[in-house]
Each structure stands twice: as C-alpha cells, then as structure tokens.
C-alpha cells in the first residue's frame, strides 16, 4: 500500500465512526456529531441568514440545507448529486460537502464547508453515554431478525380494542366489517344480457336471452385510526391476517406500509402520496417516496397463500421492516427521516382484489 493510499484510508472510514444529529430549531439548523469510541461531541448552529453564504446561494433556507445534509447522512456520505467528506482537526470536525449540478452536457461542483466545534462534557455524562452505547450494541448482537419480530410481538402491539381501520378514499370506500377491523374491496354487481341460440329437432334454431350477473371490485385504501405510539417502547408491531377466497392474479394489487399524516384522497396505486413507505406484497418489493423500487423478500404470487403480514417499527432509529408469515429478511426495509413524528406515522393498506380480505390481528 502506497503512502498516498495510507493517508486516504482513515478518512474513508471516518464517516462510520460518528453518530450524527441534524435538527431544525425555530429559524436555526443545529448539526451535531458524536464519536462512537471516544464519545467526543461536536456541534454547530447555522442561522437562516448564513445559509446562502455557506452554500454559495444554492440553498437559501435552513430547511433546504437540512434536507441535503440528512440525505447525505442517511446514504453514508454519497448520493447521485452530492458527497460528504469528514476531516477531524483537533478541536473541530469539518464537513466538506460537494454538490454536483448538471448544466446541459456539463456539470459543475459547488463546495461547502461546515465547522463543528468541540463540546466539553463532564466525566459522568461521558460515562453514561458510553454505557448506553455499549448496551445498545450488545442488544443488537443478541437479537436475530426473527427475535426482533418475536420480541416486538411480546412487548407491544397496536391491535387494542379501539384499534380499527378507517376509510381514506371518498370515491370507493372499502367494505368494513368486524367492528371495522376487517376490510375488503367494494364490490359492484353488474347485469349483462346474453343472446343464446338453441338447436331443436322440430323448429331448427330458437333464440333466447339470458341475464348473467357478474361482480367487479374497485381499489380500496384504509389506514388505521391510530398511529404508532411515541417512543415509550423501542419495537412496535402490527399484524394483518389474510383471508383468501381465490387465487391472486397478475392484475391484483396488495400494498402494505406506513404513511406520515395520511391524506390519501388523491392516492392511486401508481402515484402514492408523499411521505409513504410501501411494501408490495404481491411482488415482494419495496417502494420509496421517490417512486424508486427494489426487491425485498418473497412475493405473494410465489408463495400462493400466506396467513399474515407484519409491520415492525424501530422507534429508536426510525426503521421499518416487513414479514410474510415467518419469512424474515435480515435487513430493514426503510430508514425513515430522523425528524418524523412517530405518533403521526400510520399503518395503511391499499387493496385491489376480490379474492382477499384483511383483518387486524387480535391480541393473543
């Protein structure tokens, strides 16, 4: 390894050595970082008036700079349009941000520099931080993916007596039953007239008309009447039981997920609302608020029938996972924005199939 490579290596792994905290406080952006091993804390505050100078006029509001930094932190310092490099200098932690803007066929880099000052902590505070961090790491090592779900089910469940579905689609509301704890698509009956030709020995061919009744279903969207609980319990789970009356075909839709402050009157399967994180049960893929998708787990079409779908929320790190029956992926589906309010996060279901109804599982 060359001297140049040796100098670059510590900087490359520096990002994972810190825990970051980005907050909007009134008209200020508060940026903090804590070193995992030494527990050294760094902090800075950025006023609204300083944002434009720091970002060379690219951002003129704290909210815009907040979104940029949060996106870089959530993606370990690198996105398609920006990168973040950390420099540790004695009593400072420097954020070197590079934003790439494309103009037609050319691109230009805009550098930004944020300096975080060292915050002095007393020995007791530092010791408490070390103990809490070590306890959390041990807990994570002890919990397998199945343990996380099982523990969540034992600790807390959203499915209490007053927990039920509510319609959020005004045009074609879901059919609710079982004290609004079971939902299915609205069904409409249609009568069609069919002309039939009958062959007889004496009269040759006779014609008659037969009326046939068919049923069609439409898309239904529901959320629960309550959001997740505030951070009193780390893991929280809601379970949906599935009841099949026939096979699921290629045109059927079954989405499960979480949505922030739901207002889905204009929601369609192809255009979910902003602030929704979606698991497509039929295909086994997940969909981000941006519309991007990626494979996540087994699909309902491959498994044919399943008994239940679980949503698991880690309120400490704002992470969401899903499970079909006992098939648990060793990965979180989504890392939600740090600023999201847990109590304003609601489970939801979008259903467009006549062969399936969904119930909120009762507590055992």
N, C-alpha and C positions, 0 to 999 in steps of 0.2 A: 504493500500500500504506500503510495506516494505521500510526501509531506502535505501537499495540497489537499489530498483526499482525507488525511487525518484531521486537518483543520476544519473541513466541511462536516465531518461525521457528527460531532457533538451538536452542531446547530440543527441538523436534520432531525435528531431525536429529541430536541429541546421542547418541541411543541407538546408532546405527550407527558412531559414532566410537570405540567401545570394544570390546575383546575381553574376555569375561568367563570366570571360572573359579569354579565352585561345587563344594566338596568336603566330604565328611564325614570328619573325622579323630577317631577314637575317639568321645568324647562332645561334640565341638565341630563347629560349622558354620563353615567357612572360605570367605569370599567375597572374590574378587579381581577387579580390572579393570585393563586397560592401554589407554592411549590409542594409537590406531593411528599418529598422526602424531608426537606428542611423546615417545611411549614412557613417559610418566609412569605409575607403578604405584600403585594404591590397594589397601588390604587391611584386613580386619577379621575378628575371631574372635568367635563367639557361643556362649556356654556353654549347656548344657541348661537351667539354672535361669533364664536370661534370656529364653528363647524366649516364655514365656507373657506376660511383661510387654510385650515388643515387639509381639506380635500381639494384644494385648487378650484373651488367653485362647483365641483361635481355634485356635492351634497350641500344643501342649504338649510337642512333641518336635522335635529338630533335623531328623529325617527328614521331618517334615511341612512345615517351613519350606523345607527343601531342595527338595522336590518343587514347591512353589509358585514359588520363585524360578527353578528350572530350566525350568519350563513357561513362565514369562513371558519368559525369555531366548531360549528356542527359538522363541517366537512374536513376537519383536521388540517385547516390552513390552505386548502386549494379548491377552487371552483373553476368553471369554464372561463369566467371573466375576471377573476381576481386571485391573488395569493397573499399569504401572510407568513412573514419570517420573524422569529423572535431573536433578540440579542440581549443577553444578560450582562449588564455592566455594573459591577459593584453595587451601588445603591439604587439602580434603575433597571427596569425591564422595558425594552423598547420594542414596540410593534411597528415593523416595516411592512406596510400594505402597498401592494401594486395592483392597480385597477387597469384592465385592458379594455379599450374602447375601439371598435372597428368602424372605420370610415370608408365605406365602399369596399375597395380591394386592399386597403391598407389598414393597419392597426397602430394604435399609439398607447404607450404605457404612462400612467399617471401615478407617481409615488406619493405615499402619505406616511407620516411619522407620528406615532403617539408614544409619549413617555410616561411610564407608570413609576411613581416614587415608592420607595420602601416605607412600609408602615411598621412601626415598632410595637411589638406585642410583649406583654408581661409573661413570665415563665408559666404561670398557671394556665393562661389562655392558650399558649402554645402547646402545653402538655395535653389539655383537653382536646385540642384539635387532632393531635397525633393519635390519641386513644380512640376517638370517634372514627378516624380514617382507617385504623387497623381493624376495628370491629366490623366495619362495613366490608373490607376486603375479605375477612375470614368468612363472613356470612355469604358472600358471593361465591367463594370457593366451595362451600358446603352445599349450595343449592344447585342441583341439576335443573335442566328445563322442566322436567316433569315435577320436581319438587316445588318449583316456583308456582306452578298452577295448583298443585295439591295444597300447598300452604295457603295460597290465596283463598282457595275454596273454604278452608277451615277457619281462616282469620275473619273474613268479611265477605258478604255477598250483597249486591244491590237489591236482590229479589225479596223485599219485605212485603208485607200485606198490602201496603198502599202503593206499591211499585207496579206500574202498568204501562201499556202502550198509549200513545196519543197520535191522532192523525195530523200530518203537517201538509197534506195535499188537499186543497179545497175542491179540485175538479173531480177526482175519482178517489174518494177516501177508501181506506182499507176496511174490510169487514172485520169488526172486532167482536170477540165473544169471551166467555170465561172471565167475567169481570174485567174485560179489556186486557187480559193477559195473553190472549191468542189472537193472531192476525192472519188474514189471507187476502188474496186479491179480490176486488169487487167482481162479481160475475153477472153477466147480462145474457138473457135468453133471447134468441132470435128465431123467428118462424120463417121457413122457406117453403115455397111451393115447387113441387117437382112433378112433371108430366111423365106418366108411366104408360107403356104400351104392353097390352096383354093379348096373347095369341089364343084363340078359341077354335074349336072344330067347326061350329055352325056359322059363326059370324066373321071368321077371319081375325081381324085385329080390332081391338077396342082400346080406347084411350081413357085414362082416369088421372085425376090429380090427387097427390098425397102431400100432406103438410108435415114437414120434418122440423123438429125443434132442436136447435144447437145452442151451445153455451160458449161464450167468449169471456176472457178475463182481461183486465187492464192493470197497468202498473200501480203499485201501492207503496207509499212511503210513510213510515212511522218512526218516531223517536220514543224514548221513554219519558215519563212525566218528571223524572228527577235526573239530575246529573250525578257524576261521581262525587264521593264525599271529599271534603277538604283533607289536608294531609295528616289526618289522625292515624291512619293505617297506611303502611307503605304499599302493600299489594292489595288490589281490589279486583274483583272478578264478577262478570255477569255471564250467565249461561242461557242459551236459547235451545230449546228442544225442537226437533223437526218431526213432522208427521207427513208421510208420503201417501198419496192416493194413486200415483202412477209414475212413470219414468220422467226424468228431466231431459229435455231435448236441447238442440243447439241454439234455439232462439230464446230459451228461457233465461231470465236474469235473477240472480240472488246475491245481493251485496250486503255485507255487514261491516260496521265501522264505528267511528266516533266523529262527532261534529261539534264545533265550538259555536255556542249560542245559535242554535238552529233556526233558520228561517228559509225553508226549502220550498216555498210556493212555486218558484220558477225552476225547480230542480228536475232534470231529466237524467236518464241513465248515461247519456253521452256527455253531459255537462253538469257534473256535481257542483255544489256551491263551494265558495272559498272557505277554507278552514275545515275541510273534511279529509279524513284519512280512511281509506277504503280497502276492504278485503273482498275480492271477488270469489265467492265460494265455488261457483261453477267452474272457473278456470284455475283456481289456486294461486292467483296473482294478487299483488297489492298495487294500489294506485295512490299517488301523491297529489296534494292540492294543485300542483303544476300541471297535472294530467299525465305525467310520466308513469309507466308501469314496469314491474319486474316480477319474475316468478318468485313464489314464496313457499308453497307447500303443495301437497297432493290436491287434486281437483275433485269436486263432487261427481263430475261425469266419469272419472276413472274409478272412483270408489263405489259408484252406483247409489248406495244409500248410506247415510250416517245418522247417528242418533242426536248429536248436539254440536253446537258451535260455541266456543268460549272466547270472550274478550278479557284479556288481562292487562291491567294498568299498573305501572310502577310510578307512584306519585312522587317519589324522591328524585328520580331522574327523568320524569315525564316521558316514559317509554310505553309503547303498546305492542302486544303480541296477540296472536290468534291460534286457536287449536281446533282441529276437527277430531271429535272423539278423543282417543288417546294419542293421536299423532301430533307431537310437539316438535317444533323446529328449535334448534339451538341458536336462535337469533331473534332479536327484537325486530318487529316489522317497521316501526317508526320511532324516531326520536322527535317528540313534539317541541315546539318553541318554548324556551325557558319561561317566557312571560305569560304563558297561558294559565288561565284560572281553572283549577281542577273542577270546582263546583259548576262551572259553565260548560263543561265537556259532557256531551250526552251520547249514549249508545244509539244507533239507528239501524234500520233495516229497509232496504229497497227490494221489493219482490215483484216479479212479473212472470208468474207461472200458476196454472190452475191445479197443478199436481202436488202442491206443497203448502202446508200451513206451519206457522212458527209460534211457539209459546215461550214465555218467560219461565224458566225452570223454578219450581218450588223449592224452598229450603228443605233440606233433609233433616 
